[in-house]
């Protein structure tokens, strides 16, 4: 064993170039696999830090109203309690209710910060979910309605390193909440993330069954159940059906509705949930994509090893022959060659780990992938063992064919056959180079196609203007009641071209409800529609186009609550011959269609345009309860002149600082907000692009080594050809011709693979860029050019040298 | 007899041509004899030597080594006989570049599973005898041709084989080094080792007891020389 290691190390030292090419390729591949592996591990271990994750399930439900199905991750506030009371299988429940529609401002003395994720939670939340408690008693932390549990980062933001237990924070409503617990920040791979939890005991569950039943049709919070170990999720169907019959059927029949609930194992939510009103979830198929890319890169690097090792076989033939003549059997030789491959892989693994450490420390890879990656070899022996084990496996896979091939030579063939490779082995090598380029070209073509779709999504007209539109949150009725003042002040700001308000943000979750809509025959039918309340001038500020009827009028106060503008799809779906004047009843709004707006994409381009209605926002807030006055929010959308953006924003901030001093000014650009809808696709495209480039690079590394070898082998032939008058270009063509032909052959196969893969991906978009066949040509050209340059670089010297040197070479 | 062949033929076939490398070669070598095979290039000398050394097989005929018919043995059995009984010396030395002098010489002992403790004195002894011990940690590339051939001879004899096959052992050496190698072979012969040597050089042939000449794959004359 020792002797083999010694020989392997000597070979490595003796043939440095070969060793560097192999180790560099394998190390890069291992680094890529490690980065993607860490990412995959994170994605696949969501919520598993919870000790009881196998017993925790989230209840989700589906309402079927008037024929349209809506699936929600959020459920009724009373569902958990009622299930626990009625079914012994349900051992316990805990709930999370979002504390604000969008970010919550929390004050402590003169400090105020917005928080993205704050929830009201049940006081048993620390029993059910696992938290590392830093300060406080988890048993009692959230029992008092005026209490809060905060994360370590949260506590640090307000109180630095001090223990904040007993300190208070307050919402806009001014109610003080006492901090009773500090927990360590949640791991990044948690589907429900929060910085602070407030006590849900603020909202009481009624004791009366009738009152409870009335609340079953309002959904708004996440409910998690604790079930027995190894509970079969299918069994929950019976509970759901029984629960519906006993508690909901009566009301549901009046509404012509049905309801069912099912449960999702906690650890499956991130990758398997597909319900509405959910936290952002992962995409299982993207994980498959990443895993495939990692595997491809590894295969390309292994192919380099196989190719270079078998190409060099002739060099080692003599040593094999002599060893056999002296009595060596086949096994020791195979072991020797396999051992060498494993040694290469292990060295590459060490280099790969160093690359990953450097990349994680100095590059924006975490931002690119969109998650935190940690490589802690000492603290994570499982990971270290996995890396070592995988490297040995890679070594064995890469070394197997060369070992079998090299050790198979009969002793005499090995001696006299020196310098000649068999035709079969050359074909095999060509096949492997072909495979490398099929992979490379497929990845390049896929990246180009995906990038084309991303450009298409960014450039496609949406039916409204998204450039230079700034969205500002208006918080609290106090400010909303002074909307006229806000408008007047802002109108005076240079660069402000127009403004309006809305209750929702384009591209974000919008209310979906069943409305009663009159059809052409004058019959009212329940219809599911998405809708949004808007302020004056909304259509003109957003650049939307009316195709029939009129816009809402500022002067006609009677428009409020009595008028609707619908989109073309709405009118088409209803089959209206004349949309204007048709009656719609939607919640408190009961009126007629006064206009039809050209279709616009109010959701991401993953979804086709659906029926949509807009109506004037209520400006009368007298019915809003005292507490809720602080939490009503609307969006102000301001159209700015592109060349005065900076100064206008500064002036607008100034205006808000005066009109609304308690809320730190916050705004976002509409186009940024819309771009976020494609964040995961953009990440995927970028990553496939980067890893694709690495894949091509590794393939070329192998080609470089192979070209070096071929050139060396054909030195004498090159010399003779040059004596006979060949030019350097002809020599380089001679050496690259075969590879270029291989690339061309590979391009056809690669194009088909790329087309099929991207077509599958594009199926997730309702609007897709047409596939440009030129993309496949470009990908092939890129691969061929890179390969040609690689070979030319390698053979340039020999091709330019004095032919006598080549002839003398032996 | 250490070697007895009868009607050995060796044909090389390709798609178009059939070449007869050996044609009806019958030959006997006694234990302890030093035989030289001479003849022009391409006459089949090396092919015969390879068959005698069990690294190639005859197309027809029989080959008895130490009385055992080995002509149809599979590689595994030939390998066994080879490593226990035969030492090779090649014109181009055929040392393994990535092994040191010591490791090259040690290799046959490793393959015959001689324990490490026993290998060391044997390797050291043979290195001393070939006057190359001071170079034990060098690699073949760092040695002169004569030194390399002395290492090759050392490797051939370290296992105390019954038979040494030498294929143009002085072909790549100057006359001084060539003479040195021939003196070593003569010494081995004097100690009782059988030797079959292929050479072009009549001068080297004079070191042997018996010379045969080959032409076009056949043995055309056999002559005995005084030792």
Interface residues (C-beta under 8 A of the other chain):
Chain A: X3 X7 X10 X11 X14 X318 X319 X321 X322 X323 X324 X325 X326 X327 X328 X329 X410 X411 X412 X415
Chain B: X50 X53 X55 X56 X75 X76 X79 X80 X82 X83 X84 X88 X94 X95 X96 X97 X98 X99 X103 X107 X108 X110 X111 X112 X155
